[in-house]
Amino acid sequence: MTHRAQNYIVSHMNTTEIMSKERWQRVLENSQDRETPFQLILSDVIEEKYQELLDAIPFAKIYYAVKANPAPAVLSLLDRLGSNFDVASVYELRRLQELGISADRMSCGNTIKKFEHIKEFYAAGIRLFVTDSEGDLRNIAMAAPGSKIMVRLMTEGAQTADWPLSRKFGCSPDLAGDLLILARKLGLQPWGLSFHVGSQQRDITAWDSALSKVSYLFTWLLENEDLKLSCINMGGGFPATYRERTNPVQTYADEIKRYLEEDYGDILPEIIIEPGRSLVGDSGVLVSEIVLISRKSRTALERWVYQDCGRFGGLMETLGEAIHYPILCERNGPLEQVILAGPTCDSMDTLYEDYRYELPLSLAVGDRLYWLSTGAYTSSYSAIEFNGFPPLQTLVI
């Protein structure tokens, strides 16, 4: 089938809910004659999302979570817009340095890091570190003396996030207090508390629960240890536009501001947010091609649809069928449930089996699928040569 700007349908969502017709036309024009799979990033969407956050939460400093999409063109765009950057490794640091971005606009938010890498962060000029353990804190004290320290709390938001964060990160409030007290003894600056309510968090009350813990610790440390904290890092969690409904960012912002004012009145601490998915997610369109369509028996009520991009090619967040992307295709007509899978010789490369998409019965090998809102955690999750497949190509337009 030739790829034309007509006869496109979407599974359970109108295209214009995610992008305008003009943007969709640009996607199609930039997809012509390009070998699949590949990812298109619409830079103007990122600009809009960044401004939306500035307008909604003007009192917060934005530190973009580089891991969401580390494409140099994306980082350079956010640099021009004035963003700060949260780096999770020295490799992200080095990429930002190659782009001429100053380390005084970076923080190190990963609580798991080598001693030698802490030294490199410090030598580059990073002075804000997040930790959640005594061992890491002592390493920071030796390798990055005098730095500002934020301790990450565990939260309960994982139960209500579409892409939950495990107990791998964060610590209990009592240990967080101990670590901040120890940080002062080690010559570091106890700066504040950090948390993350889970990625693609649609339950706004998750922030209320986390901020209540933060408020308690702020008060307890001041009253009992004469230790005044200055900053709250609320991490990420704001959602992108997938198939499930979410509130607009402004609604999240209004509720979070109300929570903060209840605890701190008109004089708020310094507030940091680390958006990743909410900044770049809606900017992405992943374009794939159908390789094979089959049924497992003569009476099967569903088809298996195999495409040339799967879990190892960038769609890792289909793990556990957690994230449900809107999908466009080139056919119209009667629909039937399908099981979607990738191309690799690995049974784990089955994208959706329990969560069923419906696609047209007229779907054919060679047709293209357009996966919307795939700007975050796709290219950065793409494997290097699993089964020999190359990593996902990214084009910023």
C-alpha positions as CSV (number, residue, x, y, z in Angstrom):
1,M,0.0,0.0,0.0
2,T,1.2,3.5,-0.8
3,H,1.4,5.8,2.3
4,R,-1.0,8.7,1.7
5,A,-2.5,11.4,3.9
6,Q,-6.0,9.8,3.8
7,N,-8.0,6.9,5.1
8,Y,-6.2,6.8,8.4
9,I,-8.1,5.4,11.4
10,V,-7.2,5.4,15.1
11,S,-8.0,2.7,17.6
12,H,-10.4,4.2,20.1
13,M,-9.1,7.8,19.9
14,N,-9.4,10.7,17.6
15,T,-6.0,11.9,16.2
16,T,-6.8,15.5,17.0
17,E,-6.9,14.8,20.7
18,I,-3.1,14.3,20.5
19,M,-2.0,16.4,17.6
20,S,-3.5,18.8,15.1
21,K,-4.2,17.9,11.5
22,E,-1.3,20.1,10.4
23,R,1.1,18.2,12.7
24,W,-0.3,14.9,11.5
25,Q,0.3,16.0,7.9
26,R,3.9,16.8,8.8
27,V,4.3,13.3,10.3
28,L,3.0,11.7,7.1
29,E,5.2,13.9,4.8
30,N,8.3,13.0,6.9
31,S,7.5,9.3,6.8
32,Q,7.4,8.9,3.1
33,D,10.0,6.5,1.6
34,R,11.7,6.1,5.0
35,E,12.5,2.6,6.0
36,T,10.8,1.4,9.2
37,P,11.0,1.3,12.1
38,F,11.8,4.9,13.1
39,Q,10.7,7.5,15.5
40,L,9.7,11.1,14.6
41,I,9.9,13.8,17.3
42,L,7.9,17.0,16.8
43,S,10.0,19.7,18.4
44,D,7.1,22.2,18.5
45,V,5.2,19.8,20.8
46,I,8.0,19.8,23.2
47,E,8.1,23.6,23.2
48,E,4.4,23.8,23.9
49,K,4.7,21.2,26.8
50,Y,7.6,23.2,28.3
51,Q,5.7,26.4,28.2
52,E,2.6,24.6,29.6
53,L,4.7,23.6,32.6
54,L,6.1,27.0,33.1
55,D,2.6,28.6,33.1
56,A,1.1,25.9,35.3
57,I,3.9,25.8,37.9
58,P,5.8,29.1,37.7
59,F,7.3,28.7,41.1
60,A,9.1,25.4,40.2
61,K,12.5,24.9,38.6
62,I,12.4,22.5,35.7
63,Y,15.1,19.8,35.6
64,Y,14.4,17.7,32.5
65,A,15.0,14.0,33.1
66,V,17.5,13.2,30.4
67,K,16.8,9.5,30.4
68,A,13.3,10.1,28.9
69,N,14.8,11.0,25.5
70,P,18.5,11.8,25.3
71,A,18.5,12.8,21.6
72,P,21.0,15.6,21.1
73,A,18.4,17.7,19.2
74,V,15.9,17.3,22.1
75,L,18.5,18.3,24.6
76,S,19.6,21.3,22.6
77,L,16.0,22.5,22.2
78,L,15.4,22.3,26.0
79,D,18.7,24.0,26.5
80,R,17.5,26.9,24.4
81,L,14.2,27.0,26.2
82,G,16.1,27.5,29.5
83,S,15.6,24.0,31.1
84,N,17.9,22.6,33.7
85,F,18.8,18.9,33.5
86,D,18.6,15.8,35.8
87,V,21.4,13.4,34.9
88,A,21.4,9.7,35.9
89,S,24.9,8.8,34.8
90,V,28.2,10.3,33.7
91,Y,27.3,9.3,30.2
92,E,24.4,11.6,30.2
93,L,26.6,14.3,31.8
94,R,29.2,13.8,28.9
95,R,26.5,14.2,26.3
96,L,25.3,17.4,27.8
97,Q,28.9,18.7,28.0
98,E,29.4,17.9,24.3
99,L,26.4,20.1,23.6
100,G,28.0,23.0,25.6
101,I,25.5,22.8,28.5
102,S,27.0,24.0,31.8
103,A,27.0,21.6,34.8
104,D,25.7,24.3,37.1
105,R,22.3,23.6,35.4
106,M,22.5,19.9,36.2
107,S,21.7,17.8,39.2
108,C,22.5,14.1,39.9
109,G,19.3,12.4,40.7
110,N,20.4,8.8,40.6
111,T,20.9,7.3,44.1
112,I,23.1,4.5,42.7
113,K,26.5,5.7,41.5
114,K,30.2,4.7,41.5
115,F,32.6,6.7,43.6
116,E,34.7,7.6,40.5
117,H,31.6,8.8,38.8
118,I,30.7,11.1,41.7
119,K,34.2,12.6,41.4
120,E,33.5,13.2,37.7
121,F,30.2,14.9,38.4
122,Y,31.9,17.1,41.0
123,A,34.8,17.9,38.7
124,A,32.4,19.0,36.0
125,G,30.6,21.4,38.4
126,I,27.6,19.5,39.7
127,R,26.8,20.4,43.3
128,L,23.4,19.0,43.8
129,F,23.1,15.2,44.6
130,V,20.2,12.9,45.6
131,T,20.9,10.0,47.9
132,D,19.0,7.4,49.9
133,S,21.7,5.4,51.8
134,E,24.6,6.0,54.1
135,G,27.1,4.3,51.8
136,D,26.3,6.6,48.9
137,L,26.2,9.7,51.2
138,R,29.7,9.0,52.6
139,N,30.9,8.6,49.0
140,I,29.5,12.0,48.1
141,A,31.1,13.5,51.2
142,M,34.5,12.2,50.1
143,A,34.2,12.8,46.3
144,A,32.0,15.9,46.2
145,P,32.7,17.8,49.5
146,G,30.4,20.7,50.4
147,S,27.7,19.6,47.9
148,K,24.0,20.1,48.5
149,I,22.2,16.9,49.5
150,M,18.6,15.8,48.9
151,V,17.4,12.6,50.4
152,R,14.8,10.6,48.5
153,L,11.8,9.2,50.3
154,M,9.9,6.1,49.4
155,T,6.3,6.8,48.4
156,E,3.1,4.8,48.0
157,G,2.3,6.2,44.5
158,A,3.4,3.1,42.8
159,Q,0.0,1.4,43.2
160,T,-1.7,4.1,41.1
161,A,1.0,4.8,38.5
162,D,0.8,3.2,35.0
163,W,4.5,2.7,35.1
164,P,5.2,2.3,38.8
165,L,8.6,2.7,40.5
166,S,9.7,-0.1,42.8
167,R,11.3,-0.1,46.2
168,K,14.7,0.2,44.5
169,F,14.7,3.9,45.2
170,G,14.1,5.9,48.4
171,C,14.1,5.3,52.1
172,S,11.7,5.6,55.0
173,P,11.2,9.0,56.7
174,D,13.1,8.0,59.9
175,L,16.2,7.0,57.8
176,A,15.8,10.2,55.7
177,G,16.1,12.3,58.8
178,D,19.2,10.4,60.0
179,L,20.8,10.8,56.6
180,L,20.3,14.6,56.6
181,I,21.7,14.9,60.1
182,L,24.7,12.8,59.0
183,A,25.1,14.9,55.9
184,R,25.6,18.0,58.1
185,K,28.2,16.2,60.2
186,L,30.1,15.2,57.1
187,G,30.4,18.8,55.9
188,L,27.7,18.6,53.3
189,Q,24.7,20.9,52.9
190,P,21.4,19.2,53.9
191,W,19.3,20.8,51.2
192,G,16.0,19.1,51.1
193,L,13.9,16.0,50.3
194,S,13.1,14.3,47.1
195,F,10.4,11.9,46.0
196,H,8.8,10.4,42.9
197,V,5.1,9.3,42.9
198,G,5.5,6.9,39.9
199,S,5.7,7.6,36.2
200,Q,2.4,8.3,34.3
201,Q,0.7,9.0,37.7
202,R,-2.9,9.8,37.1
203,D,-3.9,10.0,40.8
204,I,-3.3,13.5,42.0
205,T,-3.6,12.5,45.6
206,A,-0.3,10.6,45.4
207,W,1.4,14.0,45.6
208,D,-0.6,14.9,48.7
209,S,0.6,11.7,50.5
210,A,4.2,12.3,49.6
211,L,4.1,16.0,50.5
212,S,2.6,15.2,53.9
213,K,5.7,13.1,54.7
214,V,8.0,15.9,53.5
215,S,6.2,18.5,55.6
216,Y,6.5,16.3,58.7
217,L,10.2,15.9,58.2
218,F,10.7,19.6,57.5
219,T,9.1,20.4,60.8
220,W,10.7,17.6,62.9
221,L,14.2,18.4,61.7
222,L,13.8,22.1,62.4
223,E,12.3,21.6,65.9
224,N,14.5,18.7,67.1
225,E,17.8,19.2,65.2
226,D,17.8,22.9,64.4
227,L,18.2,21.8,60.8
228,K,16.3,23.9,58.3
229,L,15.7,22.4,54.8
230,S,15.4,24.7,51.8
231,C,14.1,22.6,48.9
232,I,11.5,20.0,47.8
233,N,12.2,17.9,44.7
234,M,8.9,16.5,43.5
235,G,10.5,14.4,40.7
236,G,8.4,13.5,37.7
237,G,5.1,11.7,37.3
238,F,2.9,14.1,35.2
239,P,1.3,12.0,32.5
240,A,1.5,12.0,28.7
241,T,-1.5,11.3,26.5
242,Y,-2.1,7.6,26.1
243,R,-5.4,5.8,25.8
244,E,-6.5,6.3,29.4
245,R,-7.9,9.7,30.4
246,T,-5.8,12.0,32.5
247,N,-6.3,15.4,34.0
248,P,-4.7,18.4,32.3
249,V,-1.4,19.5,33.8
250,Q,-3.0,22.7,35.1
251,T,-5.3,20.6,37.3
252,Y,-2.3,18.7,38.8
253,A,-0.5,22.0,39.3
254,D,-3.5,23.7,41.1
255,E,-3.9,20.7,43.5
256,I,-0.2,20.5,44.2
257,K,0.0,24.3,44.9
258,R,-2.9,23.9,47.3
259,Y,-1.1,21.1,49.1
260,L,2.0,23.2,49.4
261,E,0.2,26.3,50.7
262,E,-1.6,24.2,53.3
263,D,1.8,23.2,54.7
264,Y,4.0,26.3,54.1
265,G,1.6,29.2,53.6
266,D,2.7,32.0,51.2
267,I,6.5,31.3,51.7
268,L,7.2,28.1,49.8
269,P,10.5,26.3,49.8
270,E,12.4,26.0,46.6
271,I,10.5,23.6,44.4
272,I,12.1,21.4,41.7
273,I,10.3,19.2,39.2
274,E,11.9,16.6,37.0
275,P,9.6,16.1,34.0
276,G,10.5,13.6,31.3
277,R,7.4,11.8,30.0
278,S,5.1,14.8,30.3
279,L,7.6,17.0,28.3
280,V,8.5,14.8,25.4
281,G,6.0,11.9,25.4
282,D,3.4,13.4,23.2
283,S,6.0,14.7,20.7
284,G,6.8,11.2,19.4
285,V,5.4,9.0,16.6
286,L,6.9,5.6,16.2
287,V,6.3,4.2,12.7
288,S,6.4,0.5,12.1
289,E,5.5,-2.0,9.3
290,I,3.5,-5.1,9.6
291,V,5.6,-8.2,8.8
292,L,3.2,-11.0,9.3
293,I,-0.5,-11.6,10.2
294,S,-1.6,-15.1,11.3
295,R,-4.1,-17.1,13.2
296,K,-3.2,-19.9,15.6
297,S,-6.1,-22.1,14.6
298,R,-8.8,-22.3,12.0
299,T,-11.4,-21.1,14.5
300,A,-9.3,-18.4,16.3
301,L,-11.2,-15.3,17.0
302,E,-8.2,-13.0,16.9
303,R,-5.2,-12.5,14.7
304,W,-1.6,-12.2,15.7
305,V,-0.1,-9.1,14.1
306,Y,3.7,-9.0,14.0
307,Q,5.5,-5.7,13.3
308,D,9.1,-4.8,12.7
309,C,9.5,-2.9,16.0
310,G,8.9,-4.6,19.3
311,R,9.8,-4.6,23.0
312,F,13.5,-4.7,22.3
313,G,13.2,-2.0,19.6
314,G,11.8,0.7,21.8
315,L,8.5,-0.5,23.0
316,M,9.8,-1.7,26.4
317,E,7.0,0.1,28.3
318,T,4.6,-2.6,26.9
319,L,6.2,-4.8,29.6
320,G,3.3,-6.0,31.8
321,E,1.1,-4.2,29.2
322,A,1.5,-1.1,31.3
323,I,1.5,1.7,28.8
324,H,-1.3,1.7,26.2
325,Y,-0.2,3.8,23.2
326,P,-2.8,5.2,20.7
327,I,-2.2,3.5,17.4
328,L,-3.1,4.7,13.9
329,C,-3.3,2.5,10.8
330,E,-4.0,2.9,7.1
331,R,-7.2,0.9,6.8
332,N,-10.9,1.4,7.5
333,G,-13.7,-1.1,7.8
334,P,-14.9,-3.8,10.3
335,L,-12.6,-4.3,13.3
336,E,-11.3,-7.4,15.1
337,Q,-9.3,-7.9,18.2
338,V,-5.6,-8.5,17.6
339,I,-2.6,-9.6,19.6
340,L,0.4,-7.3,18.8
341,A,3.9,-8.7,18.8
342,G,7.4,-7.7,17.7
343,P,9.8,-9.3,15.2
344,T,12.5,-10.9,17.4
345,C,13.0,-14.6,18.1
346,D,11.9,-14.2,21.7
347,S,8.5,-14.9,23.2
348,M,8.9,-12.0,25.5
349,D,8.5,-9.8,22.4
350,T,4.7,-10.0,22.7
351,L,3.4,-6.5,23.2
352,Y,-0.3,-6.9,24.0
353,E,-2.0,-10.2,24.5
354,D,-4.4,-9.6,27.4
355,Y,-5.1,-5.9,26.6
356,R,-6.7,-6.2,23.2
357,Y,-6.5,-3.6,20.4
358,E,-9.0,-3.7,17.6
359,L,-7.7,-3.2,14.1
360,P,-9.4,-3.5,10.7
361,L,-9.9,-7.0,9.2
362,S,-8.5,-5.5,5.9
363,L,-5.1,-5.0,7.6
364,A,-2.3,-6.4,5.4
365,V,1.4,-7.2,5.5
366,G,3.3,-4.1,4.5
367,D,0.8,-1.7,6.1
368,R,2.2,0.8,8.6
369,L,1.2,1.4,12.2
370,Y,1.7,4.8,13.8
371,W,2.3,4.6,17.5
372,L,1.5,8.0,19.0
373,S,2.9,9.6,22.2
374,T,6.1,7.5,21.9
375,G,8.5,10.4,22.5
376,A,9.5,9.2,26.0
377,Y,11.3,6.0,27.0
378,T,11.3,4.4,23.5
379,S,14.5,5.2,21.7
380,S,16.3,5.3,25.1
381,Y,15.1,1.8,25.9
382,S,15.9,0.4,22.4
383,A,18.4,-2.5,22.5
384,I,21.7,-2.6,20.6
385,E,21.6,-5.4,18.1
386,F,19.3,-7.9,19.9
387,N,18.8,-10.5,17.2
388,G,21.0,-8.2,15.1
389,F,18.3,-5.5,14.9
390,P,19.7,-2.0,15.0
391,P,18.6,0.6,17.6
392,L,15.5,2.7,16.8
393,Q,16.3,5.6,14.5
394,T,15.1,9.1,15.7
395,L,14.4,12.1,13.6
396,V,13.6,15.4,15.2
397,I,11.4,17.6,12.9
